[in-house]
């Protein structure tokens, strides 16, 4: 099996842009929330919660504290939790190897960062001039026929840079 990635620009309308921004916001909030919990546990020399523990807690929080997360796909915050878990694992691996200099402790994600992104998984399909993303719908591709239509898509990472998606 061969894995390939394709990077292309998408053309979004106002409604889709609002939905994409909600996805970015929920992913950023979930990452920062998980990082703060992990950092507190690390500073207090307690057991650092795993992705599964945080995922269960986030599901409970969605009902009462952050109901606006239901506007976006569940994949965006879940993948943000996985990214936070990976960042902590990489930090500890660098500490064990005794790397000189900065060990690269995970940093909080900022709204003001020029690159915002989130990852989606699930039923993603591609046509000749569009890609269909879960909870977002059909989005036009800038390049027609660039992504092959006969392959299975595992995930899609949507990012913005300089106002373009």
DRENPA-3360 file (N, C-alpha, C; in nm, 2 decimals, always signed):
BEGIN
1 = XXXXXXXX = +0.08/-0.12/+0.00/+0.00/+0.00/+0.00/+0.09/+0.12/+0.00 ~ +0.05/+0.22/-0.08/+0.13/+0.34/-0.09/+0.05/+0.46/-0.03 ~ +0.11/+0.53/+0.05/+0.05/+0.65/+0.11/+0.10/+0.78/+0.04 ~ +0.01/+0.86/+0.00/+0.05/+0.99/-0.06/-0.03/+1.10/+0.00 ~ +0.03/+1.22/+0.00/-0.04/+1.34/+0.04/-0.05/+1.44/-0.07 ~ -0.15/+1.51/-0.07/-0.18/+1.62/-0.17/-0.21/+1.75/-0.10 ~ -0.15/+1.85/-0.15/-0.18/+1.98/-0.09/-0.23/+2.08/-0.20 ~ -0.35/+2.13/-0.18/-0.41/+2.22/-0.27/-0.50/+2.32/-0.21;
9 = XXXXXXXX = -0.52/+2.42/-0.28/-0.61/+2.53/-0.22/-0.75/+2.50/-0.24 ~ -0.84/+2.54/-0.15/-0.98/+2.52/-0.16/-1.05/+2.65/-0.17 ~ -1.16/+2.66/-0.24/-1.24/+2.78/-0.25/-1.36/+2.77/-0.17 ~ -1.38/+2.85/-0.07/-1.49/+2.84/+0.02/-1.58/+2.96/+0.02 ~ -1.71/+2.93/+0.04/-1.81/+3.05/+0.05/-1.81/+3.09/+0.20 ~ -1.89/+3.20/+0.22/-1.90/+3.25/+0.36/-1.94/+3.16/+0.46 ~ -2.04/+3.07/+0.43/-2.09/+2.98/+0.53/-1.99/+2.87/+0.56 ~ -1.92/+2.82/+0.46/-1.81/+2.72/+0.48/-1.70/+2.78/+0.56;
17 = XXXXXXXX = -1.67/+2.91/+0.53/-1.56/+2.98/+0.60/-1.59/+2.99/+0.75 ~ -1.71/+3.02/+0.78/-1.75/+3.03/+0.92/-1.74/+2.89/+0.99 ~ -1.78/+2.78/+0.92/-1.77/+2.65/+0.97/-1.63/+2.61/+0.99 ~ -1.54/+2.64/+0.89/-1.40/+2.61/+0.91/-1.34/+2.68/+1.03 ~ -1.37/+2.81/+1.05/-1.32/+2.88/+1.16/-1.37/+2.82/+1.30 ~ -1.49/+2.77/+1.30/-1.54/+2.70/+1.42/-1.46/+2.57/+1.44 ~ -1.43/+2.50/+1.34/-1.35/+2.38/+1.35/-1.21/+2.41/+1.41 ~ -1.15/+2.52/+1.35/-1.02/+2.56/+1.40/-1.02/+2.60/+1.55;
25 = XXXXXXXX = -1.13/+2.68/+1.58/-1.14/+2.72/+1.72/-1.16/+2.61/+1.82 ~ -1.24/+2.51/+1.78/-1.26/+2.40/+1.87/-1.14/+2.31/+1.88 ~ -1.06/+2.30/+1.78/-0.93/+2.22/+1.78/-0.83/+2.29/+1.87 ~ -0.82/+2.42/+1.85/-0.73/+2.50/+1.93/-0.77/+2.50/+2.08 ~ -0.90/+2.52/+2.11/-0.94/+2.51/+2.25/-0.91/+2.38/+2.31 ~ -0.94/+2.27/+2.24/-0.92/+2.14/+2.30/-0.77/+2.11/+2.32 ~ -0.68/+2.16/+2.23/-0.54/+2.14/+2.25/-0.49/+2.22/+2.37 ~ -0.53/+2.35/+2.38/-0.49/+2.43/+2.50/-0.54/+2.38/+2.63;
33 = XXXXXXXX = -0.67/+2.33/+2.63/-0.73/+2.27/+2.75/-0.65/+2.15/+2.79 ~ -0.62/+2.06/+2.70/-0.54/+1.94/+2.73/-0.40/+1.97/+2.78 ~ -0.34/+2.07/+2.72/-0.21/+2.11/+2.76/-0.20/+2.17/+2.90 ~ -0.30/+2.25/+2.93/-0.31/+2.30/+3.07/-0.33/+2.19/+3.17 ~ -0.41/+2.09/+3.14/-0.43/+1.98/+3.24/-0.30/+1.90/+3.25 ~ -0.23/+1.87/+3.14/-0.11/+1.80/+3.14/+0.00/+1.87/+3.21 ~ +0.01/+2.01/+3.19/+0.11/+2.09/+3.25/+0.09/+2.10/+3.40 ~ -0.03/+2.11/+3.44/-0.06/+2.12/+3.59/-0.02/+1.99/+3.66;
41 = XXXXXXXX = -0.06/+1.87/+3.59/-0.02/+1.74/+3.65/+0.13/+1.73/+3.65 ~ +0.20/+1.77/+3.55/+0.35/+1.76/+3.54/+0.41/+1.85/+3.65 ~ +0.36/+1.97/+3.67/+0.42/+2.06/+3.77/+0.40/+2.01/+3.91 ~ +0.28/+1.94/+3.93/+0.25/+1.89/+4.07/+0.30/+1.75/+4.09 ~ +0.38/+1.70/+3.99/+0.44/+1.57/+4.00/+0.33/+1.46/+4.02 ~ +0.22/+1.47/+3.94/+0.12/+1.37/+3.95/+0.12/+1.29/+3.82 ~ +0.04/+1.19/+3.81/+0.03/+1.11/+3.69/-0.03/+1.20/+3.57 ~ +0.03/+1.20/+3.46/-0.02/+1.28/+3.35/-0.13/+1.21/+3.28;
49 = XXXXXXXX = -0.24/+1.27/+3.26/-0.36/+1.20/+3.20/-0.33/+1.17/+3.05 ~ -0.38/+1.05/+3.01/-0.36/+1.01/+2.87/-0.46/+1.07/+2.78 ~ -0.45/+1.04/+2.65/-0.55/+1.09/+2.55/-0.69/+1.03/+2.59 ~ -0.70/+0.91/+2.63/-0.83/+0.85/+2.65/-0.89/+0.91/+2.77 ~ -0.82/+0.94/+2.88/-0.87/+1.01/+3.00/-0.93/+1.15/+2.96 ~ -0.85/+1.22/+2.88/-0.89/+1.36/+2.84/-1.00/+1.35/+2.74 ~ -1.01/+1.25/+2.66/-1.12/+1.24/+2.56/-1.25/+1.22/+2.64 ~ -1.25/+1.13/+2.74/-1.37/+1.11/+2.82/-1.41/+1.24/+2.89;
57 = XXXXXXXX = -1.32/+1.31/+2.95/-1.35/+1.43/+3.02/-1.40/+1.54/+2.93 ~ -1.34/+1.55/+2.80/-1.39/+1.65/+2.71/-1.53/+1.62/+2.67 ~ -1.57/+1.49/+2.65/-1.71/+1.46/+2.62/-1.80/+1.50/+2.72 ~ -1.77/+1.49/+2.85/-1.85/+1.54/+2.96/-1.86/+1.69/+2.96 ~ -1.75/+1.76/+2.93/-1.75/+1.91/+2.93/-1.83/+1.96/+2.81 ~ -1.84/+1.89/+2.70/-1.92/+1.94/+2.59/-2.06/+1.97/+2.62 ~ -2.12/+1.89/+2.71/-2.26/+1.91/+2.74/-2.29/+2.04/+2.81 ~ -2.21/+2.08/+2.91/-2.24/+2.19/+2.99/-2.15/+2.31/+2.97;
65 = XXXXXXXX = -2.02/+2.29/+2.96/-1.92/+2.40/+2.96/-1.90/+2.46/+2.82 ~ -1.88/+2.37/+2.72/-1.85/+2.41/+2.58/-1.95/+2.35/+2.48 ~ -2.08/+2.39/+2.49/-2.18/+2.33/+2.40/-2.16/+2.38/+2.25 ~ -2.08/+2.49/+2.23/-2.05/+2.54/+2.10/-1.97/+2.44/+2.02 ~ -1.90/+2.34/+2.08/-1.82/+2.25/+2.01/-1.91/+2.15/+1.93 ~ -2.04/+2.14/+1.96/-2.12/+2.06/+1.88/-2.14/+2.11/+1.74 ~ -2.11/+2.24/+1.71/-2.12/+2.30/+1.58/-2.01/+2.24/+1.48 ~ -1.91/+2.18/+1.54/-1.80/+2.13/+1.45/-1.79/+1.98/+1.46;
73 = XXXXXXXX = -1.72/+1.92/+1.38/-1.70/+1.78/+1.38/-1.63/+1.73/+1.50 ~ -1.66/+1.61/+1.55/-1.59/+1.56/+1.67/-1.44/+1.53/+1.64 ~ -1.41/+1.51/+1.51/-1.27/+1.48/+1.48/-1.17/+1.59/+1.51 ~ -1.21/+1.71/+1.49/-1.12/+1.82/+1.51/-1.07/+1.83/+1.65 ~ -1.15/+1.83/+1.76/-1.09/+1.83/+1.89/-1.03/+1.70/+1.93 ~ -1.08/+1.59/+1.88/-1.02/+1.46/+1.92/-0.87/+1.45/+1.86 ~ -0.86/+1.50/+1.74/-0.72/+1.49/+1.68/-0.63/+1.60/+1.75 ~ -0.69/+1.70/+1.80/-0.61/+1.80/+1.88/-0.56/+1.74/+2.01;
81 = XXXXXXXX = -0.64/+1.66/+2.07/-0.60/+1.59/+2.19/-0.48/+1.49/+2.16 ~ -0.49/+1.42/+2.04/-0.39/+1.33/+2.00/-0.26/+1.40/+1.98 ~ -0.27/+1.52/+1.91/-0.15/+1.60/+1.89/-0.09/+1.65/+2.02 ~ -0.17/+1.69/+2.12/-0.11/+1.73/+2.25/-0.04/+1.61/+2.31 ~ -0.10/+1.49/+2.31/-0.04/+1.37/+2.36/+0.09/+1.34/+2.30 ~ +0.10/+1.36/+2.16/+0.22/+1.33/+2.09/+0.33/+1.44/+2.13 ~ +0.29/+1.56/+2.14/+0.38/+1.67/+2.18/+0.45/+1.64/+2.32 ~ +0.37/+1.59/+2.41/+0.42/+1.56/+2.54/+0.51/+1.44/+2.53;
89 = XXXXXXXX = +0.48/+1.34/+2.45/+0.56/+1.22/+2.44/+0.69/+1.26/+2.38 ~ +0.69/+1.34/+2.27/+0.82/+1.39/+2.21/+0.90/+1.47/+2.31 ~ +0.84/+1.55/+2.39/+0.91/+1.62/+2.50/+0.99/+1.53/+2.59 ~ +0.92/+1.43/+2.64/+0.98/+1.33/+2.73/+1.09/+1.25/+2.66 ~ +1.07/+1.22/+2.54/+1.17/+1.14/+2.46/+1.30/+1.23/+2.45 ~ +1.28/+1.36/+2.42/+1.40/+1.44/+2.42/+1.47/+1.46/+2.55 ~ +1.39/+1.46/+2.66/+1.45/+1.46/+2.79/+1.53/+1.34/+2.83 ~ +1.48/+1.22/+2.79/+1.55/+1.10/+2.81/+1.68/+1.08/+2.74;
97 = XXXXXXXX = +1.68/+1.14/+2.62/+1.80/+1.14/+2.53/+1.90/+1.24/+2.58 ~ +1.86/+1.32/+2.67/+1.95/+1.43/+2.73/+2.00/+1.52/+2.61 ~ +1.91/+1.57/+2.54/+1.94/+1.67/+2.43/+1.98/+1.80/+2.49 ~ +2.09/+1.86/+2.45/+2.13/+1.99/+2.50/+2.04/+2.10/+2.45 ~ +2.03/+2.20/+2.53/+1.95/+2.32/+2.50/+1.81/+2.30/+2.53 ~ +1.72/+2.37/+2.46/+1.58/+2.37/+2.48/+1.52/+2.23/+2.45 ~ +1.44/+2.18/+2.54/+1.38/+2.04/+2.53/+1.26/+2.05/+2.44 ~ +1.20/+2.17/+2.42/+1.08/+2.18/+2.34/+0.96/+2.15/+2.41;
105 = XXXXXXXX = +0.94/+2.21/+2.53/+0.81/+2.18/+2.60/+0.70/+2.24/+2.52 ~ +0.59/+2.16/+2.51/+0.47/+2.20/+2.42/+0.42/+2.34/+2.46 ~ +0.39/+2.42/+2.35/+0.34/+2.55/+2.37/+0.19/+2.56/+2.34 ~ +0.13/+2.66/+2.40/-0.02/+2.68/+2.37/-0.03/+2.74/+2.23 ~ -0.15/+2.70/+2.17/-0.18/+2.75/+2.03/-0.25/+2.89/+2.05 ~ -0.21/+2.98/+1.96/-0.26/+3.11/+1.96/-0.36/+3.14/+1.85 ~ -0.46/+3.23/+1.87/-0.55/+3.28/+1.77/-0.47/+3.36/+1.67 ~ -0.37/+3.43/+1.72/-0.30/+3.52/+1.63/-0.19/+3.46/+1.55;
113 = XXXXXXXX = -0.17/+3.33/+1.56/-0.07/+3.26/+1.48/-0.12/+3.26/+1.33 ~ -0.03/+3.28/+1.24/-0.08/+3.29/+1.10/-0.13/+3.16/+1.04 ~ -0.08/+3.05/+1.10/-0.12/+2.92/+1.05/-0.21/+2.85/+1.15 ~ -0.34/+2.83/+1.11/-0.44/+2.76/+1.19/-0.48/+2.64/+1.11 ~ -0.49/+2.52/+1.19/-0.53/+2.40/+1.11/-0.61/+2.31/+1.20 ~ -0.67/+2.21/+1.14/-0.74/+2.10/+1.21/-0.74/+1.98/+1.11 ~ -0.76/+1.86/+1.17/-0.76/+1.74/+1.10/-0.89/+1.67/+1.11 ~ -0.94/+1.62/+0.99/-1.06/+1.55/+0.98/-1.04/+1.40/+0.94;
121 = XXXXXXXX = -1.12/+1.31/+0.99/-1.12/+1.17/+0.94/-1.26/+1.13/+0.92 ~ -1.28/+1.02/+0.85/-1.41/+0.97/+0.83/-1.44/+0.96/+0.68 ~ -1.57/+0.99/+0.64/-1.61/+0.97/+0.50/-1.57/+1.10/+0.42 ~ -1.45/+1.09/+0.36/-1.40/+1.20/+0.28/-1.40/+1.15/+0.14 ~ -1.47/+1.22/+0.05/-1.47/+1.18/-0.09/-1.42/+1.29/-0.18 ~ -1.37/+1.25/-0.30/-1.31/+1.35/-0.39/-1.38/+1.33/-0.53 ~ -1.42/+1.44/-0.58/-1.47/+1.45/-0.72/-1.36/+1.51/-0.81 ~ -1.40/+1.54/-0.93/-1.30/+1.60/-1.02/-1.26/+1.75/-0.98;
129 = XXXXXXXX = -1.36/+1.82/-0.93/-1.34/+1.96/-0.89/-1.38/+2.00/-0.75 ~ -1.40/+1.89/-0.66/-1.45/+1.92/-0.53/-1.40/+1.81/-0.43 ~ -1.40/+1.84/-0.31/-1.38/+1.75/-0.20/-1.49/+1.76/-0.10 ~ -1.54/+1.65/-0.06/-1.65/+1.65/+0.04/-1.60/+1.61/+0.18 ~ -1.61/+1.71/+0.27/-1.56/+1.69/+0.40/-1.67/+1.67/+0.50 ~ -1.65/+1.59/+0.61/-1.76/+1.58/+0.70/-1.80/+1.71/+0.78 ~ -1.93/+1.73/+0.79/-1.98/+1.85/+0.86/-1.96/+1.98/+0.79 ~ -1.88/+1.98/+0.68/-1.86/+2.10/+0.60/-1.92/+2.09/+0.46;
137 = XXXXXXXX = -1.92/+1.98/+0.40/-1.99/+1.96/+0.27/-1.89/+1.96/+0.16 ~ -1.95/+1.98/+0.04/-1.86/+1.99/-0.08/-1.79/+2.13/-0.08 ~ -1.66/+2.12/-0.10/-1.58/+2.24/-0.11/-1.51/+2.23/-0.25 ~ -1.51/+2.34/-0.32/-1.44/+2.35/-0.45/-1.29/+2.34/-0.44 ~ -1.23/+2.27/-0.53/-1.08/+2.27/-0.53/-1.03/+2.37/-0.63 ~ -0.92/+2.43/-0.61/-0.86/+2.53/-0.69/-0.81/+2.47/-0.82 ~ -0.75/+2.35/-0.81/-0.69/+2.27/-0.92/-0.78/+2.16/-0.96 ~ -0.83/+2.16/-1.08/-0.92/+2.05/-1.12/-0.84/+1.93/-1.16;
145 = XXXXXXXX = -0.88/+1.81/-1.11/-0.82/+1.68/-1.14/-0.69/+1.66/-1.08 ~ -0.65/+1.74/-0.98/-0.52/+1.73/-0.91/-0.52/+1.61/-0.82 ~ -0.62/+1.59/-0.74/-0.63/+1.48/-0.65/-0.71/+1.36/-0.72 ~ -0.65/+1.24/-0.73/-0.72/+1.13/-0.80/-0.85/+1.09/-0.73 ~ -0.95/+1.06/-0.81/-1.08/+1.03/-0.75/-1.10/+0.88/-0.72 ~ -1.00/+0.80/-0.76/-1.02/+0.65/-0.74/-0.94/+0.60/-0.62 ~ -0.90/+0.68/-0.53/-0.82/+0.64/-0.41/-0.90/+0.66/-0.28 ~ -0.86/+0.59/-0.18/-0.93/+0.60/-0.05/-0.86/+0.70/+0.03;
153 = XXXXXXXX = -0.93/+0.80/+0.08/-0.88/+0.91/+0.16/-0.89/+0.88/+0.31 ~ -0.78/+0.88/+0.38/-0.78/+0.84/+0.52/-0.81/+0.96/+0.61 ~ -0.75/+1.08/+0.58/-0.77/+1.20/+0.65/-0.75/+1.32/+0.57 ~ -0.79/+1.43/+0.62/-0.77/+1.56/+0.55/-0.73/+1.66/+0.66 ~ -0.63/+1.74/+0.64/-0.58/+1.84/+0.72/-0.62/+1.97/+0.65 ~ -0.70/+2.05/+0.71/-0.74/+2.18/+0.65/-0.67/+2.29/+0.73 ~ -0.60/+2.38/+0.66/-0.52/+2.49/+0.72/-0.54/+2.62/+0.65 ~ -0.52/+2.72/+0.72/-0.53/+2.86/+0.66/-0.40/+2.93/+0.67;
161 = XXXXX = -0.36/+3.00/+0.57/-0.24/+3.08/+0.57/-0.27/+3.20/+0.48 ~ -0.25/+3.32/+0.54/-0.27/+3.44/+0.46/-0.41/+3.45/+0.41 ~ -0.51/+3.41/+0.48/-0.65/+3.42/+0.45/-0.69/+3.32/+0.34 ~ -0.61/+3.23/+0.30/-0.65/+3.12/+0.20/-0.65/+2.99/+0.27 ~ -0.74/+2.91/+0.23/-0.76/+2.77/+0.29/-0.70/+2.67/+0.20;
% end
